[in-house]
Amino acid sequence: MGSAEEKRATGSGRPTSRDVARLAGVSHTAVSFVFNGRAQGNLSPATQERIREAAARLGYRPDPVARGLRRSRTAVIGLVTDEIASSPFAGRLLRGAMDTAWAGEHLVLTVDSGGDPAKEDAAVAELLDRRVDGIIYAAMSLRRVRVPEGLHRTHSVLANCLPEDDSLPAVIPAERAGGRTAARLLLEQGHRRVALVGGQDDIASTERLRGFRDALRAEGVTVPRDWVVRTGGEISGGYEGVTRLLDGAPAERRPTGVFCYNDRVAAGALHAATRLGIAVPGELSVVGYDDQEHMAAHLAPPLTTVALPHRAMGETAARLLLDSIATGRTPPATVRRLACPVISRESVGPAPIR
């Protein structure tokens, strides 16, 4: 039950800004200044605080539709992606975008195209018809993408992908730097006989291998050609690749450290090492990539890995988009690369002395 004063202020139904003004003892214009971001320089801090306290007591929230009409905006951004339902990382990227948008007083309307270009074009057209303030286009694996029809008609940012025509700003992982990080994890533990297992014909595989070789080259370490084993991105590929490297090879002629294309490949690598009776990390250190939820921390041993910054990509893409909407200026079509942090667990140890 509220006070008699609050009841007089609100009457019945949803509280309005005029109710807040009456309860705070200020003008309706003063309330508008506070909730439209114009209070600074127009109202004293004490008056602003009194208005916010009155709003909190009444449970008042600004009407986003009315505010959007005043600003010629809808306070909604669209997010179109190719495979939300099937990617283990989609939730992190979405949560980063949604939390950042919410902090910027925007909601996110999400559409999953299933990777169908026609659906992507239709989704963008529908979002434009709904007058969203801008659109994020996200891919769940790093690649160059055809820019869907309509993205150039609004504020747009790409996440975890690059436009084929280099026409829009993009936020992606710093994959080459991630490969260097993975190599250093092994080098710092004294490993000099190292291999790479897994990977596909994609940007991520190419960039991770380049970074891996960068770091090794800086230390005068060369990876033998047959120790780069391209076997795909699944558990079976890791099992096949590590078996090929280790089975039947004497200890002094096999790698002591393996960098795996992703955590699924690393899971296969650990399984192969177990079957061959090779201890991890005592005889073989294994580094993964992705920090796949519900997997990496639960392998035996728990996997040291380089994390993809999916949440940070969602946050950064949303922040770039909101800045573009607020200023009315299209950001330059540049690529922003985000660091891939190390998640240290138990699958990496000192190189064995042989």
C-alpha positions in Angstrom: 0.0 0.0 0.0 1.4 3.4 -0.9 1.1 6.6 1.0 -1.9 8.9 0.7 0.3 11.3 -1.2 1.3 8.6 -3.7 -2.3 7.6 -4.2 -3.3 11.2 -4.9 -0.4 11.5 -7.3 -1.2 8.4 -9.3 -4.9 8.0 -9.1 -5.3 4.6 -10.8 -3.6 2.8 -13.7 -0.1 3.1 -15.0 1.8 6.1 -13.4 2.7 8.9 -15.8 5.5 11.5 -15.9 2.9 14.1 -14.6 2.3 11.9 -11.6 6.0 11.9 -10.9 6.1 15.7 -11.2 3.3 16.1 -8.7 4.9 13.7 -6.2 8.3 15.3 -6.6 6.9 18.8 -6.5 8.5 19.9 -9.8 7.3 20.8 -13.3 6.5 18.2 -15.9 9.4 19.7 -18.0 11.8 18.9 -15.2 10.7 15.2 -15.2 11.1 15.1 -19.0 14.7 16.5 -18.7 15.7 13.7 -16.3 14.3 10.9 -18.5 15.4 12.3 -21.8 19.0 12.8 -20.7 18.9 16.6 -20.6 19.0 17.2 -16.9 22.7 18.0 -16.8 23.0 21.8 -16.6 19.3 22.3 -16.4 18.5 20.8 -13.0 20.4 20.6 -9.7 21.6 17.1 -8.6 19.3 17.3 -5.6 16.3 17.9 -7.9 17.3 15.1 -10.2 17.6 12.8 -7.3 14.1 13.8 -5.9 12.6 13.1 -9.3 14.2 9.7 -9.5 13.1 8.8 -6.0 9.5 9.8 -6.9 9.7 7.7 -10.1 11.0 4.7 -8.1 8.2 5.0 -5.4 5.5 5.2 -8.1 7.1 2.4 -10.3 7.2 4.8 -13.2 9.0 3.8 -16.4 9.2 6.1 -19.5 7.1 5.0 -22.4 9.6 3.7 -24.9 7.2 4.0 -27.9 6.5 7.7 -27.2 10.1 8.4 -26.5 11.0 6.7 -29.8 8.5 8.7 -31.7 10.0 11.9 -30.3 13.5 10.8 -31.4 12.4 9.2 -34.7 13.6 5.9 -33.3 12.0 2.7 -32.1 14.5 1.7 -29.4 14.8 -1.7 -31.1 17.8 -3.2 -33.0 17.7 -6.3 -35.1 20.1 -9.2 -34.9 20.2 -11.5 -37.9 22.3 -14.7 -37.7 22.9 -17.8 -39.7 22.6 -20.5 -37.0 21.5 -19.5 -33.5 19.9 -22.9 -32.8 22.8 -25.1 -33.7 25.9 -23.2 -32.4 27.2 -23.8 -28.9 28.5 -20.2 -28.8 25.4 -18.3 -30.0 24.1 -17.7 -26.5 27.2 -15.9 -25.4 27.2 -13.6 -28.4 23.5 -12.9 -28.1 23.7 -12.2 -24.4 26.6 -9.7 -24.9 24.5 -7.9 -27.6 21.3 -8.0 -25.6 22.8 -6.8 -22.3 24.6 -3.9 -24.1 21.5 -2.9 -26.0 19.4 -3.0 -22.8 21.9 -0.8 -21.0 21.5 1.6 -24.0 17.7 1.4 -23.6 17.2 -0.8 -26.7 15.7 -4.2 -27.1 17.0 -6.8 -29.6 14.8 -8.5 -32.1 16.5 -11.7 -33.2 16.0 -13.7 -36.4 17.7 -17.0 -37.3 18.0 -17.5 -41.1 19.4 -21.0 -40.9 22.0 -19.8 -43.4 19.5 -19.3 -46.2 20.4 -16.2 -48.2 16.8 -15.6 -49.2 15.6 -15.8 -45.6 18.4 -13.4 -44.6 17.2 -10.9 -47.2 13.6 -11.3 -46.1 14.5 -11.0 -42.4 16.4 -7.7 -43.1 13.5 -6.4 -45.1 11.0 -7.2 -42.3 13.2 -5.6 -39.7 13.5 -2.5 -41.9 9.7 -2.5 -42.3 9.4 -2.5 -38.5 11.7 0.6 -38.4 14.4 -0.9 -36.2 17.2 1.6 -35.4 19.9 -0.6 -36.7 20.9 -4.2 -37.4 23.7 -6.6 -36.3 24.5 -9.4 -38.7 26.3 -12.3 -36.9 27.8 -15.5 -38.2 28.6 -18.4 -35.8 31.8 -19.3 -37.6 34.3 -16.8 -38.9 34.1 -16.4 -42.6 33.5 -13.9 -45.4 29.8 -13.3 -46.0 27.5 -11.9 -48.7 26.0 -8.8 -47.1 22.2 -9.4 -47.0 20.0 -7.0 -49.1 19.0 -3.9 -47.1 21.8 -3.7 -44.6 23.2 -0.7 -46.3 19.9 1.1 -45.8 20.3 1.4 -42.0 23.1 1.5 -39.4 24.7 -2.0 -39.6 27.6 -3.9 -38.0 28.9 -7.4 -38.6 29.9 -9.8 -35.8 32.2 -12.8 -36.2 32.3 -12.4 -40.0 33.7 -10.2 -42.7 31.8 -8.6 -45.6 32.8 -9.9 -49.0 32.8 -6.4 -50.3 34.5 -4.8 -47.3 31.5 -2.3 -47.1 30.6 -2.5 -43.4 32.3 -2.4 -40.0 33.0 -5.9 -38.5 34.0 -7.2 -35.1 35.9 -10.5 -35.2 38.3 -12.5 -33.0 42.0 -11.8 -33.3 42.7 -15.3 -34.6 46.3 -14.9 -35.6 47.1 -13.5 -32.2 45.2 -16.4 -30.7 47.4 -18.8 -32.5 50.5 -17.0 -31.1 49.0 -17.3 -27.7 48.5 -21.0 -28.0 52.1 -21.6 -29.2 53.5 -19.5 -26.3 51.6 -21.7 -23.8 53.7 -24.6 -25.0 56.9 -22.7 -25.5 56.8 -21.2 -22.0 56.7 -24.8 -20.6 59.8 -25.7 -22.5 58.2 -27.5 -25.4 60.1 -27.4 -28.7 58.6 -30.4 -30.5 55.1 -29.2 -31.2 52.4 -30.1 -33.6 49.1 -28.7 -34.8 46.0 -31.0 -35.3 42.7 -30.3 -36.9 41.4 -27.4 -39.0 39.5 -26.8 -42.1 39.8 -24.7 -45.3 38.6 -21.5 -43.5 39.9 -18.2 -42.2 40.2 -19.3 -38.6 42.3 -22.3 -39.5 44.6 -20.2 -41.7 45.0 -17.4 -39.2 45.6 -19.7 -36.2 48.3 -21.6 -38.0 50.0 -18.4 -39.1 50.0 -17.1 -35.5 51.2 -20.5 -34.2 54.1 -20.4 -36.7 54.9 -16.7 -35.9 55.5 -17.5 -32.2 57.6 -20.7 -32.9 59.7 -18.9 -35.6 60.5 -16.1 -33.1 62.0 -18.8 -30.8 63.8 -20.6 -33.7 61.4 -23.6 -33.6 60.3 -25.2 -36.9 57.2 -27.4 -37.2 57.8 -30.4 -39.5 55.4 -30.4 -42.4 53.9 -33.8 -41.4 53.2 -32.4 -37.9 50.5 -30.1 -39.3 47.7 -32.5 -39.6 44.5 -31.1 -41.1 41.7 -33.4 -40.0 38.6 -31.2 -39.7 36.9 -29.8 -36.6 35.3 -32.7 -34.9 36.3 -35.2 -32.1 37.0 -37.9 -34.7 39.5 -35.5 -36.4 41.4 -35.0 -33.2 41.5 -38.7 -32.5 42.7 -39.5 -36.0 45.3 -36.8 -36.1 47.0 -37.5 -32.7 46.9 -41.3 -33.4 48.7 -40.6 -36.7 51.4 -38.5 -34.9 51.9 -40.7 -31.9 51.1 -44.4 -32.7 54.3 -46.4 -33.0 56.6 -43.4 -32.8 59.4 -43.6 -30.3 59.2 -41.0 -27.5 62.2 -39.1 -28.8 60.6 -38.6 -32.3 57.1 -37.6 -31.4 55.8 -34.2 -30.4 55.5 -33.3 -26.7 52.9 -30.5 -27.3 49.8 -30.4 -29.5 47.8 -27.3 -30.4 44.3 -28.3 -31.5 42.1 -26.4 -33.9 39.2 -26.4 -31.4 38.1 -28.0 -28.2 36.3 -30.9 -30.0 39.5 -31.8 -31.7 41.3 -31.6 -28.4 38.8 -34.0 -26.9 39.7 -36.5 -29.6 43.4 -35.8 -29.0 43.0 -36.6 -25.3 41.1 -39.8 -26.1 43.8 -40.9 -28.5 46.5 -40.3 -25.9 44.6 -42.3 -23.3 44.2 -45.2 -25.8 48.0 -45.1 -26.6 48.9 -45.0 -22.9 50.5 -41.5 -23.2 49.9 -39.4 -20.1 48.6 -35.8 -20.4 50.2 -33.5 -19.4 53.2 -35.7 -18.2 54.2 -36.9 -21.7 52.0 -34.8 -23.9 50.6 -31.3 -23.4 47.4 -30.4 -25.2 46.0 -26.9 -26.0 42.5 -26.4 -27.3 40.7 -23.4 -28.8 37.2 -22.0 -28.2 36.6 -22.8 -24.5 33.5 -24.6 -25.5 30.9 -24.5 -22.7 30.0 -27.8 -21.0 33.0 -29.5 -22.6 36.4 -27.9 -22.0 36.3 -27.8 -18.2 34.9 -31.4 -18.0 37.5 -33.3 -20.1 40.1 -35.5 -18.4 42.3 -33.6 -17.7 40.4 -30.3 -17.8 41.5 -28.5 -21.0 43.7 -25.5 -21.2 42.3 -23.5 -24.1 42.3 -20.2 -25.9 38.8 -18.7 -25.6 36.9 -17.1 -28.5 35.5 -13.8 -27.3 31.9 -14.4 -28.3 30.3 -12.3 -25.6 32.7 -9.5 -26.1 31.9 -9.6 -29.9 28.2 -9.2 -29.1 28.9 -6.4 -26.7 31.3 -4.5 -29.1 29.0 -4.9 -32.1 26.1 -3.6 -30.1 28.1 -0.7 -28.7 29.3 0.3 -32.2 25.8 0.1 -33.5 24.3 2.2 -30.7 27.0 4.8 -31.1 26.2 5.0 -34.8 22.5 5.4 -34.1 23.1 8.1 -31.4 25.4 10.2 -33.6 23.7 9.5 -36.9 27.0 8.7 -38.5 27.9 5.5 -40.2 31.1 4.0 -38.6 34.0 3.4 -41.0 34.1 0.0 -42.7 37.0 -1.2 -40.5 37.7 -4.5 -38.8 38.0 -4.5 -35.0 39.8 -7.6 -33.7 39.2 -8.7 -30.1 41.7 -10.6 -28.0 41.3 -14.3 -27.4 42.1 -14.9 -23.7 43.8 -17.9 -22.2 41.8 -20.2 -19.9 44.4 -22.2 -17.9 43.4 -25.6 -16.7 45.4 -28.9 -16.4 46.2 -30.2 -19.9 49.5 -28.3 -20.2 52.6 -29.1 -18.2 56.5 -28.9 -18.5 58.1 -30.6 -21.5 59.3 -34.0 -20.5 63.1 -34.5 -20.3 64.3 -36.9 -23.0 
